[in-house]
Amino acid sequence: MNIEITKFNSWLLASRPKTLLASIVPVMVGTALAINVGKFNLFVTLVALVCSLLIQVGTNFTNDLYDYLKGTDTTSRKGPLRALSNGLITVKEMKIGIVITFTSAFFLGLYLVYVGGIIILIIGILSIIAGLAYTAGPYPLAYKGLGDIFVFMFFGLIGTLGTYYLHTSELSIPAFLSSVSVGALTTNILVVNNYRDIEEDRQAGKNTLAVKLGKTFTQYQFIFLILVSFLTPLVLFLFFDFKIWIFLPYLTLPVAYNITNMLFTLDGIQLNKTLELTAKLSALYGILFSAGLIL
C-alpha cells in the first residue's frame, strides 16, 4: 500500500533531521567552554544555534538538488529517501527553499555580527558559500574528495570556536582542542555515509575521499577520528585546569566500539543503522563533553 507523503513531511525529509545534530553539538560545546570561563549569553547561544541549523538545512537542500541534477541520487540508492529523486519536491521549489533558508541565516546572523564584529560576518559568509559549494558550482567539494575537510572545518573548528568567541571575544587552546574533538566525530558521520555509498558514488563520478582511497582507508580513517575525539579529554585533564568530569564522554566508548565493529562487518543498506548511531554518538559525546566542561 502506498502512503502519501505530505508537502510538510517532504520538506522535513529534505532537511535530513537525523543529521542536524551535527550543527547543534558545536554550538553546545562552544557555549559550555564559555560557561567554564564564566561568560555566557543565552540569546547569543540561541541565535547561533538557529543560524547553524539553517546553514546545515540549506546545505542539505543544496545537496539534495545537485545530487539529483548530477544523477548521483536515484530511486535505487541505499541511503534514506531523497525528496527530489522521488518526486516529492520540484527543482523550482527546492531552489526557492535554498534561497529562503540561506537568506534567513544571513539576516538572523547580523545580530551575531553586531555582537562579535567583522570576523563573525566573514565566518557567516564563508559558511554559506561553503554550504552552496559542497555540491554546487564549478568545483563541488563533495565531488572532489574535500567533503571531509569541509565538515571538519565548519561543523568542528569554526562552529565551536565561533560560538566560544561570540561569548568571550577571545580564543584559547582548550577551545581549539575541543573543536577538534567535535569536528572528528561530526566528520565520521560523513565517513560512514561515503563508505556506504562508495560504489554508487564511483559510478556517478562523485569522487569522495572514500572513492579516491578505498574502503580500507575509510575504515581506518573512522578509527583515527574516534581516537582523536577520545584523546581530547585526556589532554585537557593533564595539561589544563579541568576536573575529573571531563572524562564523562568516555561513557560512550562502548557505543564507539560497537559502531566501529559494524563498519567492519556490515555493508550496503545495513550501514544506515551505523550512520544513525554515528550521529547519535556525536550528540551523546557532545552532551557529556559539555557537561564535563561546565562541572
N, C-alpha and C positions, 0 to 999 in steps of 0.2 A: 504493500500500500504506500503510495506517495504522500508525503506530508508537505504541505505548502509552507514555505518559509516566508515570514512577513518581511517587509522592507526594513523595518527597525532591526530585526534579527539578522538581516543580511549585512547591514552596516556594522552591527556588533561583531559578526563573524569576520568581516573585513578588518576590523580593528585588532584582531588576534588577542583577545583579552588575556589568554594564558601567558602571553609574552610580556605583558605590561608591567609585571613585577620588576623587569629589568630597568624600568625608568623610575620606579619607586625606591629601590634599595640605595642608589647613590645619594638621593636627597635625604633619606633616613639616616644614613651613616654620616653624611656631611653635617647634618643637624646635631647628631649625637656628639660628634667631635667638638662642635661649637659649645654645646652644653657642658662638656668636660672642662672647657676653659672659662666657664662662667658667662657665656654670651649666647643669647637665644632670642629670636624674634618669631613668634608664631605666624604672623601674617606673611613674612618672608618665606617661611617654610611652605606654607600653603600655596602661595603663588608659584614658587619654584617647582613644587610638585605638579601643579596643573600644567605649567609650561612644559615640563619634562614629559608628562603623559601626552600632551598634544603633539609634541615633536615626534614621539615614537609612533603615535597613531598615524600622523601624516606620513612618516617613513613607511609604515606598514601598508597604507593605502597606495603609496607610490610603488612599493614592491609588488603589490597585487596587480597594479595596472601594467607595469612594464614587463613583469614576468609573463603576463598574459599576451601582451603585444609581441614579445620576442619568441613566443611559443614554448617557453620553459614550463609553464603551468598547463597541464592538460587534465581532463576528467579522470585519467588513469594514474595520477600521481599518488605516491604512497602517503604523503602528509595529509593534514586536515583539509577539509573542503575550502576551496578558494571562491570568492564572490564572483569575479569576472568570468573565469573559465567555466563556471557552472551557470552562467546567465542570470545571476541574482541581482547584479548591478551593471548598468551600461557603462561604456567607456566615458561618455559625456558626464554622467552622474559622478563617476569616480574622479574625473578631473576637477569638477566643481568641489567635491569633498576635500580634495587635496589642498586647493586654494583656500577654502574656508578654514581648514584645520591649521595650516601653517600661518595664515594671516592672524588668526586668533592668538596663536602662540606669540607672534611678534608683538602685537599691541598689548597683550597682557604682560609680556616681558618688559615693557617700557617702565613699569614700576620697579622692576629689579635693576634696570639701568639707573634709575633715579637713586636707588639705594647703593649700588655697587660701582657706578661710574662707567666710563667708556669701555673698560675691559670686559664688562658683562655684555655690553652691546655687541662687541666683536665676537664673543663666545656664542651669543644667541644667533647672530647672522651666520656664523660658520656652522653651527649646529643645523640650521635649516637648510643651508646649501648642501651639507653632507648628507642630510636625510633625503634630499632630492637626488643627489649624485650616487646614492647607494645602488640604485638600479637604473636611473635615468641619465640622460646626457650622453655626450660623445665618449666618455670614459667611465662607465658604470663600475663602481668599486667592487660590488659583489661578483661581477663577471670577470674581474681581473685579479682575483685572489687577495683583495685588500679588505674584504668584509670583516675579517677577524680584527685587523688593526683599527678599523672604524669603530667597532663595538667596544673594544678595549679602551680606546681614547675617549669616546663621547659618553658611554654608559659606565665608565670606570673613572678614569682620571679627571676629565672635565666636569662630569656630573657631580662627583664627590667634592673635589677641590673648589669648584664654583660655588656650591652650596655653603661650604665652610667659609669661603671668602666673603660671601654676602653677609654672614653673621658677624665676622671678626675683622674684616678688611685686611687680612693677612693670610699667609700660607705657613705651613710647618712641615717638618719631616714626618711626624706621626700621621698627619693628614694625607701626605703623599703616599706613605706605606699603606694606609687604609684604602686609598683609592685604587692601588694596585691589586689589593685583595678583592675588592668589589669588581674591578674590571676582569680579573681572571675568571671568576665564577660566572659572570654575565657572558663573557666570550664563550664559555663552554656550552651555553645554550645554542649558540650558532654552530659550534663544533659538532654537536650531536645532530643538529638539523642537516648540516652539509654531509656528514658521514652517512646518514640515512639516504640522502638524495644523490649520492656520488655518481651512480650510473646514469640516472636521468639527466643530471646536470652536464655530464660529459657529452651525452648525445645532443643536448640542446646548445652546446657551446658556452655554458656557464662555467668558466674556469675558476671555481672556488679553490681555496688552498687545499681542500681535501682532494679535489680533482687533480690539481697540479702535483701533489706529493704523495697521494695514495692513502689507502685505509690504515696501514700500519703506522705511518707517521701521525695520522689523525688520532688514532687511539692513544699514542704516547704524548701527543700534544694535550689531550684531555687530562692525562695523568699529571703532566708537568704543571698545568694550570691549577689543578687541585692542590698539588704540593705547595705552590706559591701562595695560594689563599690561606692554607693552614699554617704556613710558616710565619705569616704576619703577626698573629697574636703573640707568638713566642718572642719575636724580635721586639715588639712593643713592651713586653713584660721585662725582658732582660736589659734593654738599653734606654727605656723611657719610664716615666713615673706612672705606670699603670698597675692596678691591683690584680689580684688573682682572678677577678671576674672576667678579665679579658680573654680567659680560656673558655668561656661559655660556648663559643662556636664549635669547640671540639665535641660537643654533644651530637653534632651532625656527622661525625666521622663514619658511623655505621651506614648512614644513608649514602655518603660519598662512595664507600666501598661497594655497596650494592649496585649503585649506578655504574661504576667502573666495570664491575663484573658483567652487567647487562650489555655494555658496549662491546665487550669482547666475545659475548656468546649469542647475541641476538642479531637479527638482520631485517631489512625491509620494513614492513608496516609494524612489526613488533617494536621497533625503536620509537614509535610515537609515545609509548608509555615512558620510555627512557627520557625522551625530550621533556615530557611533562614533569617528571621527577627532578630533572636537572634545573628547571625553572623554580620548582618548589625548594630545592636545596639552596639556590641563590637567595631566595626570600627568607628562608628559615635562618640561614647563616647570617644574613643581614640584620634580622631582628635580634638574634643573640649577640652579635658583634656590637650592635648599637647599645644594647643593654650593658654589655661589658665595658664599653667606653664611658657610659654615664655613671655606673655604680662605683 
